[in-house]
Each structure stands twice: as C-alpha cells, then as structure tokens.
Amino acid sequence: MDTEEARKKAEGKANKASNSGSSGGGDPLITKSEMKSEMRSMILELLEMGMIGSRPHELKLELMPNDVKLEGSKNYLSWARRVKVLLGGKGVEHYVAEDCVEPANKLSPEWKVWRTTNSTIVAWLLASMSPSVIKMVEAMPTAT
C-alpha cells in the first residue's frame, strides 16, 4: 500500500467515524473504545508501512565545536574532559569507549546508525586536534 492509499484509507475511516456520530444518518454511534481501537489499528498500519515512527538511519547528530584543540600530552586532560562533556550531552560518549563494537551485519539499520554516528564523531574529533596530532591518528577508522 503506498502513501496515497494509506492517506485515503485513513480519511475514509475518519469520515466514517465522524458521520456515525451524526443524528440523522441512522448509523449507530461509535463508542470511545471502538474509536480507540480503530485509531490504534490505523497507527499500527502506518508503522508497518514505515510512514511514521523512528527511523534510526536518519539520525542527525550535531556537535558543538570543541574550542580546546588537542596538542599532545600538555593539554590532553582538558581536551578529554571537554570531549566527554560534549559527547555525553548528545548521548554518544560510548562511541569513544573501548567497548563500543561495530555491528556485524552491515546491511542492518543498526550498522547504518553506527557508521553515520562514528563518522561524524571521527570528523568532529579530528577537527578538535592540532595538525601534528591529526597526522598521528587520521588513519584510525573508528572513534574508539
């Protein structure tokens, strides 16, 4: 069923529900329970078609720039604290932890989310480093 068919079906059900409450049509009044059941059914249909609901592969992660540039051991602690705060505020700090594992199935939605998030974090981390540090780490494929 495509989007247009789903919309028409939903409109038809909504019209039927609103008309059943009119006094002159002869149709019995629809109960609150029946209305809830019908609405639940429509929502489940829309979820199954992917028209509503979360879509993990459309994750949009925006990170504030890290104003502390990593220059090596002399400012690592300040830089690392700032990284934890900025990533933690977005709920993605686990991507830099050693136990963050890339999903095995590269066709899964989870892998797509992992890849997108990991790439965003790697780019953000590189942007928060001095050129001399970037040269040492730029070949690393993951934020971990």
N, C-alpha and C positions, 0 to 999 in steps of 0.2 A: 504494500500500500504506500503510495507516495504522499508527499506533504499536502497536496491539494485534496486528495481523497480523505485524508485524516481530518483536515480542516472542515470539509463538508460534512463528514460523519459527526464530528463534534458539534457543529452548528445544528444539524438535524436533531441530535439528542437534546441540545439546549432548547431548541424551539419546541420540541415535544414536551419537555418538562415545563416550559413556561405556559404553553397552551393548555396543559392538563389542569392548571390552576384556575383557568377562566370558568366563570359560572355558566355560560351559555353553550359550551361545546358538548356537554354530555359525557365527556371523559371523566373518569374518577380522579380525584385529587391525588397527587403523588405525595407520599409521606416523606418526612425528613430522612428516615432510614433508607428509603428507596433512592432518594436523591444522593445521599452519601455513597451508596453502593454504586450507583451509575457513574458518579464522578470518579470514584476510585477506579472503576473499570476503564474509563477514558484515560485517566492518568497512567495506568499500567500499560495501555496500548501505546501511548505516546513514548513512554520509557523504552518499551520493547523496540520501537521504530528508531530510537535514538534521537528523537526530536526534542526531548527535554532530558534533564539530568546532567550529571557531571561528565565531562569529557576529559579524562586525565591527559590525553595527548595535546590538549590545547592550553597547557599550563603556561601562564605568563608570569615570569619571575623578574622583578625589577629590584635591583640592589643599588643602594646609595654608594657613591664613590667612597673609597677608603682614603681619607686625607693623610694617612700615615703610610709612606712608601717604605717597604722593606729594603734596608740597605745592607743587611747581614746581621751578624750577631750583636752589633751595638744597639740595634733598636728592635730586635726580634720580639721581646716581651710586649712592648707597646703595640706593635703591629698585630701580634697574635691575639691580644685581648680585644682589639678593635675588630678583627675578623670574627671572633666568637660572638661579639655583640651584634654586629651587622648581620651575620648569617643566622644567628639564633633568633633575631627579630623576625625573620622570614620563615623560620621552622625548617631550615635546610642545613643546620650545622653538622648533622650526621654525615653529610657528603665529604667532609674533610676528616672524618674519623676513620681509623684503620679497619673498623668492622663494616664499613659501607661496601656492599657487594653488588656488582653489576648483575642484573637479572640474566639468567642463562638464555631464555627464549627471546631472541632478537626480533621476533615478529609480534611480541606481546605489547599491549598498551603500557604495561609497567616499564618495559625496557625503553620505550619511546620517551616516557616521562623521565626516566633515569638519564638517558642520553642528553635530552634537552637541558635538564637541570645541571648535570655535570658539566656540559659545555659552557653554559652560562657562568657557572661558578669558576671554572678554569680561566675563562676570559677575564672575569672580574678580579681573580687573584693575580693574574699576570699584570693587569692594569695597576695593581697596588704595589708593584715591585719596581725597584730601580733596574735600569738596563743591565747592569752587571749581574744581578741576581737572576733576572729573566733568562739570561744565556745559560745558566746552570740548570734551570728547571723547565724550560719551554717544551722539551720533548716528552715530558710526562703526560700520559694520556688521560689521567683522572685527577679529580680534585683531591683525592686521598693522598 
